[in-house]
Structure formats: C-alpha cells, structure tokens
Amino acid sequence: MSFPLLTATAALPAVGAIATAAVPAARRTAAKWLALFFSLATLVLAVVVAVRFDPDGDRYQLTESRAWISDFGVRYELGVDGIGVALIALTALLIPFIILAGWHDADPLETKSSRWRPTQGFFALILAVEAMVIISFEATDVFLFYIFFEAMLIPMYFLIGGFGDRAHAGSDEKASAQRSYAAVKFLLYNLVGGLIMLAAVIGLYVVAGNFSLQEIAEARANGSLDMATNTERLLFLGFFFAFAVKAPLWPLHTWLPNAMGEATAPVAVLITAVVDKVGTFAMLRFCLQLFPEASKWATPAILVLALISIIYGALLAVGQRDIKRLVAYASISHFGFIILGIFAMTSQGQSGATLYMVNHGLSTAALMLVAGFLISRRGSRLIADYGGVQKVAPVLAGTFLIGGLATLSLPGLAPFVSEFLVLVGTFARYPAVGIIATFGIVLAALYILVLYQRTMTGPVKPEVASMPDLKVRELAVVAPLIALLIVLGVYPKPVTELVNPAVKHTMSDVQKKDPKPEVEAAK
C-alpha cells in the first residue's frame, strides 16, 4: 500500500492545530513557533505532491479510496488534478506568511472589557482552516467535499469574531459589536448557501445512487446516467448558489467587505486568498463536470453576474475611505474576472481563471499584509489619516506600490498574464462581454493609484512622521510574495503547464471547443 500523501498533506495542519491549541497558556511564543513549524512542514508535503504529479498522466492522481459510510454510498475518496495541485500549493505557501504576519495579532490585549485573546487558539484556528481547505481541493467524493466545505466556516467564524482589527482599540464595545456582526453575517450567508447545496447533494444521490465524482461523471459521459433536463438544472443551481456565496459573486457578496474589514489583515488574506478560492475551484470541479448541459444553459446569466461583479466591485473600491474595504471590493471585482473566465467556455479563459486564482492569492496577500503593517503602525484604517508615508518608510511604501501594481494587473507582474488570458478567452466567444469587462482594468488603475497617492505621497502628516519602516519579520513576509509576483509575471509556464491538461478535461466535459479565429494566420 502506497503512502497516503494527500491524506498526510491535509492531516498535518490538523495535527498542528491540535498541538498548538494544547500548548500551555503561558507559552505563547512556543505556540507561535509550533504553528509555523507545522505550516512549513505542510508546505514541504505540498511541494512533494506537486513534484509527484504528472500533468500528462491521468486526470486524477495520487488517488485514495476507502469505505466510509457504506450504507449511503459515501467513501473517503481523494484525488488531485492540475488545478487542485496548484491551489494546494498556493494554500500551503500562504499559511506560513499569514502566521508570520499575524505574529503579534493575538497577543493578550487588555481593554475596557478586560478581554483576553488566546494566542494559541488564533494560530490553531488558522491551521484548522488550512487542513479543511486542502482536503476540499482533494476530495472526489461529493459528500466528503460538502462536509469540509461547511466545516471550515466554524474556525473562520471565530477568527473573524474573536480576533478583530486592533485599529478599533479606542472603542472596544463598538468594535466588538462590529466584529460580531461581520462574523455572524459571514456565517449566515455561507450557511444558507451550504443548506441549499445539501439539498442538491441529496438530490444528486437520489439520481445517481452514489457520491463519487468520477463514477457520476463517467456515467454521464457514457450515457448510463441520464438526468432529466429540469433535474440537472435544479441540481446545478443548488451547487452553484453555494459556490457563488463563497466566491463571492454579486449579489451574494455583501458579507465579504464586512468580514475583511473587521478581521485582522492576515485573517482577511486567509478569507479572500485561500477560503474563497474553494468556491471558484468547485465551479470547475463540480458544476461543469457533473452538470455540463446545465452549465451551458446558465452561462449567459452567470456572465452577466460576473460582469456586474467586475464593474460594481471596482466602482465601490474607487469610492472607499477604508483601506481594507477597498481591497475587499477590489477582490469582488477580481473574482468576477475568475468566474468570467470559467464560464467563457474557452481553454484560454479557463486557464486564465485558474492562473488568476493563484495570482490573485499572491497579489492580494502582498497588498493586504503590507496594508496591515501600515494600519498597525498608525492605528487607523482610514485613507485620510495617512500622507507622505514614502518619505518616512520608503521600503513599506515601495512594497505597498508593487502589491498595488500587481492588483491592477500591470504587465510584468503575475496577475497581468491571467487577466489577459481571461479577456482573450472571453473575446473569442463573447466579444461584447469582453469589451465591457475591460473597463474593470481601467477602474482598477484608478482605485489603486489614488490609494497610493493619498496614503504614500504628499506632505508628511504629523501622525506618521515617526512611523518605522518594515522590520525583518515583515520583510520576510513580503519579499517572497513580491519575488513570486515578478517571477510568475515573466515566466508563468510552470503553472500553466500544470493546469492546462485539467482545463482540457473540463472543456471535454462540457463538450466545448475553442472558436476558430475569424482571420486565419498567414502561412
């Protein structure tokens, strides 16, 4: 029996969460180092998964299958394709940076309510989320996926509601109420989506007789499982609704700005760069593979929603006064691009969407974490409270600029390649949609450059005159992310070679081929 590599990759951070939570309260520093150790060990296993995965091999590799709840056809089935491998690597890469960036975010804090912040719990919850996200990328049993898709809401609820942004420290009661509101809103939105998905999961079992993704997909392909048109459409909508909440897609997005605004910067990165990717990943793995005809039927409406997300998110980002909420609305716009690429039903669009998931994770992490370092120094999230930072903290300002330029998809940085592929793939099949989506790029340049101008340039405000520059720990967080943004901006081939075969399989699932160019290339 071969070593269960996928199980180990998901189990290691779960073990780390238990071990970190068990550290005595007085040993806070030991708990931090233990959490960092387990996150780095998980990264090593994720690298092993990527190395052992053969892009030209079977669609799902490193598979594991064991009986679990036999009476209901539930099995413990894992397997990864190129898309899953890329997102597992992204998750395992970001968690050590999230832990380092939040090194002091959960230290005991005495406030008017004498509230104690359990340091061990903070880092244990981060590792628990990592474990659940990784197994969600690995699960090929629909019921197994659903369990962890929902279970990750619990640690995220406590991270948002229990460990808020210290920029609110001057008004503890009000801050606590805002955090509680954001956490409950996050939980309710995602629980409603999850309950609707549960009904669809049960419906799928009634129709197919099992929960195995591969068995159901094969039965659909060879004609042995024929779903009625209305049944397939209803099941698709049940799955898609839950994924659209998680993604988030307009108009199901409103929980995100509250959650990211009230969470600490590292937890905000965990939300948008890690957890939300499960939604867009699941659209590719489950919606398109299990319900190909319904996916094509729903495509026009989904493209419209994606366009609204792109423009609406960007417009609201332009008008924000809060740095973290600006990044949140920018992420809504970027998720619109990802969903647009998925449902453009072209290989360029879907490759770009998958690459966008990875690059958005890196660029948002870089921008939000530097913004968190900035906010922790000044104690305010308001853009108007800053000015002239580049004169007193040039390294902080420089890294903030690079993170911002990556967010607006500047050529030479990683997000540009993915956004370009999404737009090319969309133009090929839906030219009008592609033209409208392009306005999102213009708006992105506006909100990022205005943000930089108002916070980093101009006269030095007295409140920031003594602001220190980035420290060694903070540089250790930001520098690798910026390096990756540059490397993948000029050489994205390692990721595209990994995901392109999986994209071809997905295109085959929905029986779509790339449109032929209207003008043939000269020979």
N, C-alpha and C positions, 0 to 999 in steps of 0.2 A: 504494500500500500504506500503510495507516494505521500510526501509531506503535504499537509493541507495548508498551502501557502496563503490562499485567500482568507481562510478562517483565522490564521495567525495574524494576518495584517489587520483584520478588524478586531480581533480579541486582545491584541497587545495594548492598545489605548484603553480598552475596557478594564483590563487588569491594572493599568496605570491609574485609572480613575479611582478604583477601589483602594489601591495602595496609597495614593495621595490623600484621600479622604481619611485614611486611618492614621496618618501622622499626628502625633500629639499637638495640641493647640499651641504650645509654647515653641514648637519647632517650625515656625512659618517658613524660614529660609530653606530648610531641608525639604519641605513640601514643594517649594518652587523648583528646586533643582531636580527633585524626583520626577515632577511633571515634565520638565524639559527633557530629561533623560528618556522617558517613555515616548515622547513625541519624536525625538531624534531616532530612536530605535524603530519606530513605526515608519519613519521616512526611509530608513535602510531597507525595510521589507518592501516598501512601495517601489523602490528602485529595483529590487530583485524581481518583483512582478513585471515591471516594465522591460527588464532585460530578458526575462524568460518568455515574454510574449512575442510571438511571430506574426507580424502584420499580414504575411502571405499565407498563414495557416488557416485553421478552422475559424469559423466566425466567433465561437465562444471557446475560450481556452482556460487551462488551469481549473477545469470544472470539478466540482464536488457534489455528490448527491447521496443523501441518506434519508431513510424513512423518518418521519417526524410524527404527524397526526394521520395515521394511515386510514382511519375510518372516514376522513373527509378529503382524502387525496392531497394532503399537504405534505410537502417534502422540504428538507433542508437542501436547497439547490443553489449553488453559486457558479458563476462563470463570468468572464470578462471579455468584452470586445475592445477594439482600439479606443473607442470613446470612453468606456469605463476606466481603462488604464490611465488615460490622460487626466481624467478628473480625480482618480485616486491619488495620482502623483501630485496634482495641484493641492488637494486637501492635506496630504501628508507634508508637503512643503510649507504651506502657510501656517500650520498649527504651531511649530516652534517659534516663528516670528510673532504670532499672536501672543504666545506665552511670554516671550521676552518683552514685547511692547507693554504688556499688562503686568509687569513685574511688581509694581507698587500699587496697582489699581485696587487691590482687595486687602491692603494692609488695614489694621484696625483703625477706625475713624470715630472719634468722639464728637457727637453733635448734640443738639438740644435734646434729642430723644435718647441720647446715650446708646445709639445703635451700634452694634458690633458687626463687623464684616468678616465672616470666616474665610480666611485666606485659603485654607486647604480646600474648602468647598468650591471656591471660584475656579481653581485650576482643575479640580476633579470633574467639574461640570463641563469644562472645555474638552477634556479628554473623552468624556462620555459622548458628547456631541460628535467628536471625530469618529469614534467607533461606529456610531449609528449611521453617519453619513457614508462611511466607507462600505459598510455592508449593504447599504441601499444601492450603491454603484455596482455591487457584486451579485445581488440577488437575482436569480432567474425563476424563482417561484413567486407568483404574484402575491400570494398571501404573506409570504415571508417579507417581501418588499413593503407591503402595506403596514405590517407591524412596526418596522423601524422608521418608515416614513412618518408615522404618527408619534412613535415613542420619542423622537428627537425634540418634539415640542415641549416636553416636560423640563429637561435641563435648560432649554433656551428660555422658557418662561422665567425660571429662577435667575438666570444670568441677566435678563433684561430688568426684571422687577426687583431683584435683590442687590444688584451691583451697578448702581447708576453712575452717571457722569458727575464728577466732583465739581464741575463748573457751577452746579446748583448749591454748593455747600453753604452759601449765605442764607438760604431759605429752605431749611431741611424738610419741614412739613409739606410745603408746596411741592418740592422736588420729589418727595416720596409719593405724593398723590399722582404726579405726572408719570413717574415710573410705573406705578401700579396700573394706571390707565393704559399705558403703552403695552405693558406685558399682557394684560387681560385682552386688549384688542388683538394683539398678535395671536394669542391662544384661541380666541373665539373664531376669528376669521379662518384660521387653519383647521380648527376642529370641525367647523361646518363643512369645509371642503373635504376633510377626511371622512366625515359621515356619509356624504354623498358618494364618495369613492367606494366606501364599504358596501353600499347598496349595489354599486356597479360590479364590485368584486364578487359578491354573492350571485348576482345575475350571470356573470361570466362562468361561474362554477356550474350553475344550473344548465347553461347552454353547452359547455364543453366537458363537464364531468371531472375536471381536474384544474389545478392552478399552475401547471408547468408552462412557462412562457414558450419554450422550444417546442413542446408537444402541440400546444394550441396553434402556434404559428405554422408548424409543418402540416397540421390537419387542415388549416385554412388554405395553405398553398396547394395541397394535393386534392382538395375538394371533398375530403371525408367529413369536414365540418363546415356546414353551410348555414350561416346566420341569416335570419330574415333581415331585410334592409332596415326596418324601423328598430329592431332589436339592436343591431350593430350601432346605429346612430345614438340610441339612448345610452348604451354602454360606453361608447366613446365620450359622450358629453359628461358622464359621471366621472370618468378618469380625467378628462381634460380640465374640468372645473377645479378639481383639487390641485392639479399641477399649475393651473393659471393663478391660483391664490398663492401658491408657494413661489412662483416665478419672480415677481408678481406682474400680472398683466392688467392693464386698465380694463374695467373699473374696479378690479378686486385688489388694488394696490395700496389702499389708504393706510393699512397697518404699518407699512414699511417706514415712511418718514417719522412716525411716532417712535417706532422701535429703535431705529438707528439714532434718532436724536437724543433719546433718553439713556441708551446704553453707553457704556464706555467705548472708546474708539476701537480697541481690539475686539470687543463683542460685536460692534457694528460691522467690522470686517468679517467676523465669523458668520453673521447673518447673510450679508449680501454676496460675499466672495465664495462661501462654502455651502451653507444650508440652502440658499435659494437656487443653486445650480442643480439640486436634486429635481426641482420642478421641470426645468428645461431638458435635462437629461432624460427624465421619464417620458416626456413628449416623444422623443426619438425612439426610446426603447419599447414603450408600451403602446402609446396611441397609434403610431404609424405601423408598428409591427403586428399588433393584434387586430386593429380596425382600419385596414388600408382604404377601403371604399368610403367609410365614414370620414376618414381624414381628408380625402379629396372633396367630399361633399361639404365639409365645414371650412375648407380653405379660404374661400372669399371672405367670410365673416371674420375669420381669425386674422387675415391680412389687414383688414380694416382696423381691428382692435390693436394690432401691432403698430400700425401707423399712428393711431391716436396716442399710444404709449410713447412713441418716439417724440412726437411733436409736443404733446401735453407735458411730459416729464421735463423736456428741455426748456419749455416756456416757464414752467414753475421754478426750475432751477435758476433761471435768469433773475427772477424776482425775489429770491430768498435773501433774508438777512442773517440767517443762521448757517454757519459753515457746514455742519454735519447734515442738516436737512437739505442743503444744496447738493451734497454728494449723494444723498438718498434719492432725490428726484433725478439726478443725472443717471443713477443706476436704473431707475424705471425706464428711462429713455434707452439705455443700452440693452436692457432685457427685451425691449421692443424690437431692436435690431436682431437679437438672437432668435426670437420667435419668428420674425420675418424670414430669416434665412432658413429655418427649419421647414416652414410651410410654403416657401417658394418652390419646393419640389424640384430643385436642381442640385446637381452634385456640388457645384461651386457654392451655392447658398448654404447647403448643409455642412460642407466642410468649413466654410467661413463661420457658421453658427457655432460649431464645436470648438474651433480655434478661438472664437470670441469668448466662449465660456472660460477658457484658460486665461486668455489675455486680460479679460475684464477682471478676473480674480487678482491678477498681479497688479494691474494699474490701480484698481480701487484700494487694494491693500496698501500700496505705496502712498497714495494721496491721503487716505483716511488716517493711516497711522502717523504720518507727519503732521496732519491737522490735529490729531490727538496730542502729540507732543507740544504743538503750539498752544492749544487750549489749556493744557495742564500748567503751562508757564504763566499765562495771563489770567486764567480762571474765568474765561468768558468764551461763549460760542458765537457771539455777535460779530459780524464782519466790521461793523462801525467802530468797534473797540480796538481795532488794530490800525497800524500805519507805520511805514518806514522800517519794517522788521528786517529787510535785507541789509540795512546798514549796521545793525547790531548783532544779527545772527545770520551771516551770509550762507553758511552751509545749510541751515534749516530752510532758508528761502530758496536756495538752489534745488534742493531735493523736492521741495514743495512744487516748484516750477516744472521739474521733469515729470513728477507724478501727474500734474495737471495737463501737461502737453500730451502725455500718454492717454489721458482720459478723453482729450479732444481728438485723438487718433492722428497725431502728427506723423507724416511719413518718416520712416526710420525708427519708429517705436512700435512695439508689438501690436497694439490694437489696430493700427492702420491696415495691416495685412488682412486681418479678419473682417474688418468693416468693408474693405474693398471687395473681398470675395462675396460677402453677403449682398452688396449692391450689384455686383456683376451678375450673380446668380438670379437676383430679383429682376433686373433689367431684361434678362434673357427671356423670361416668361411673362412678366407683368411690368412693362416699361413705365406705365403711369404711376404704379406703386413705387417703383424705384426712384422716379423723379421726386415725388413728394417726400420720400424717406431721406433724400439728400439734404433737405432743409434742416434735418436734425444735426448734421455736421456743422452747418453754419451757426446754429444756436449753441452748439457745444463750445465752439471757439469763443462765442460771446460770453457765456457764463464763466468759463474758466479764466479767460484773460481779465475780465472785470474783477473776478475774485482775487486774482494775483495782484492786480493794480491797487485795489483798495486795502489789501492787508499788508503787502510787502513793500510797496513803493511810497513815495511822497515823504512829507516831514515825519520825523520820529515822534510818536506820541509819548508823553511823559511816562505812561504806564508800561511801555515796552522798552524804555531806554536802557534798563539794566537786565534785559532778557538774556539768559545764557544761550549759547549755541548748542547744537546737538552733542550729547555725551557719547562715550564709547559704546555703551549698550544700545543706545538709539541708532548710532551709525551701523552697528552690527545687524540691526533690523532692516534699515532702509537700503543700505548699499547693495546687498544681494538682489533685492527686488528690482532696483534700478538697472543693475547689470543684466538681469534676465530680460527686462523690457527692451534693452538695447540689442542684446544678442538675438532674441526672437524677432525683433523688428527687422534685422538684416538677414537672418537665417532661420526662417520658420520651418524648414524642411523636416527636422526631427519629429515635430508634432503632426504636420500634415501627412507624412508617410505613415504615421501611426493610425490616424483616424480615417484616411481616405478609403481603405478597404471596408471598414464598417459602414461608411456612408454609401458605398456601392450596394451593400446588402440592403440597406434601408430603402434606397431607390428601387431596388428589385422588389421589395415587399409591397410598395405602393404601385408597382408596375409603371414607373415613370422613367422616361429617357430625357436627356438634356435636349432642348430645342436646337435645331440646326441653325447656324448663323445665316442671316438673310443674304449676306455677300460672302461668297467663297473666297478663301485666301488665295492669292496669286501663286501659281506653281513656278 
